[in-house]
Amino acid sequence: MIPLIDTHQHVIYRDKLSYSWTKDVKVLASENFTIEKYNNLTKDLGVAGTIFMETAVDDKYYQEEARFVKNLLNNSDNKMLGMISAIQPENNIGFEAWLDESSEMGSVGYRRNLFDQPD
């Protein structure tokens, strides 16, 4: 079996963060999708490592999400190799500081969800 890298791994911790977009997704509306659940579901698929992809938490929690995921990243049992953090380039206050902090935490890329932003 060829070792796989999952480059788009999501986890959802409703008890720690808020994900308004999940309210209409029955399986996600009330339950967590933890790293433990992910690892259990993929244990026989040859996943050798993952890159966490930000999970579109409510805007005010995007930095908190990366700080939380850093703790998951620090546990080698999770096989996380890095994370793609949320970013808000339109937010000029603290933007450079966030780039510095998040890169030191293990961010290997950034994504800004635009589906909920005005054109």
C-alpha positions in Angstrom: 0.0 0.0 0.0 1.3 3.5 -0.9 1.4 5.8 2.2 -1.1 8.6 1.7 -1.0 12.2 2.9 -4.5 13.7 3.5 -4.0 17.3 2.5 -7.5 18.4 3.5 -8.2 17.1 6.9 -11.0 18.7 8.9 -12.0 18.2 12.6 -14.9 19.7 14.4 -14.9 20.4 18.2 -18.2 21.9 18.9 -17.5 22.0 22.6 -14.5 24.3 22.0 -15.4 26.4 18.9 -18.5 27.6 17.0 -19.4 26.4 13.4 -22.6 28.2 12.4 -22.4 26.7 8.9 -23.1 23.2 10.4 -26.5 24.0 11.7 -28.2 22.5 8.6 -25.9 19.5 8.2 -27.6 16.9 10.4 -24.5 14.8 11.2 -22.5 17.9 12.1 -25.2 20.0 13.7 -24.7 18.5 17.2 -21.7 16.1 17.2 -18.0 16.5 17.3 -15.8 15.1 14.6 -12.6 14.6 16.6 -9.1 13.6 15.7 -9.8 10.3 17.4 -12.8 9.7 15.2 -10.8 10.6 12.1 -7.9 8.3 13.1 -10.4 5.5 13.8 -12.1 5.9 10.4 -8.8 6.0 8.5 -6.7 3.5 10.4 -6.8 0.9 7.6 -6.5 3.3 4.7 -2.7 3.9 4.7 -2.9 7.5 5.8 0.7 8.3 6.9 0.1 11.9 7.6 -2.3 14.8 7.3 -2.5 18.5 6.8 -5.3 20.1 8.8 -7.5 22.4 6.7 -9.3 25.2 8.6 -12.9 24.3 9.2 -14.7 27.7 8.6 -15.3 28.4 12.3 -17.2 31.5 13.0 -15.0 34.5 12.1 -14.2 35.5 15.6 -12.7 32.1 16.4 -10.3 31.6 13.5 -7.2 32.3 15.5 -8.5 30.2 18.4 -9.0 27.3 16.0 -5.4 27.4 14.9 -4.2 27.6 18.5 -6.3 24.6 19.4 -5.1 22.6 16.4 -1.5 23.3 17.3 -2.1 21.2 20.4 -3.3 18.3 18.2 -0.3 18.9 15.9 2.1 18.5 18.8 0.9 15.0 19.4 2.8 12.7 17.0 0.1 10.0 17.3 -2.2 12.3 15.3 0.0 12.1 12.2 -0.6 15.8 11.6 2.3 17.3 9.5 1.0 20.9 9.4 -2.0 23.0 9.1 -3.7 25.4 6.7 -4.9 28.2 8.9 -7.8 30.6 8.4 -6.7 34.1 7.6 -8.5 37.4 7.1 -6.3 39.7 5.0 -8.9 42.4 5.0 -8.4 42.7 8.7 -5.5 45.1 8.9 -5.4 45.1 12.7 -2.9 42.5 13.8 -2.5 40.8 10.3 1.3 40.7 10.4 1.4 39.5 14.0 -1.1 36.7 13.0 1.2 35.6 10.1 4.1 35.4 12.5 2.2 33.6 15.3 0.5 31.1 13.0 3.7 30.2 11.0 5.5 29.5 14.3 2.6 27.2 15.3 3.0 25.1 12.2 0.9 26.7 9.5 2.1 25.6 6.1 -0.6 27.6 4.2 -3.6 29.9 4.6 -7.1 29.9 3.3 -9.8 32.6 3.4 -13.3 31.2 2.9 -15.1 33.6 0.6 -18.5 31.8 0.3 -19.9 33.9 3.1 -18.3 37.2 2.1 -19.8 39.9 -0.1 -18.6 40.0 -3.7 
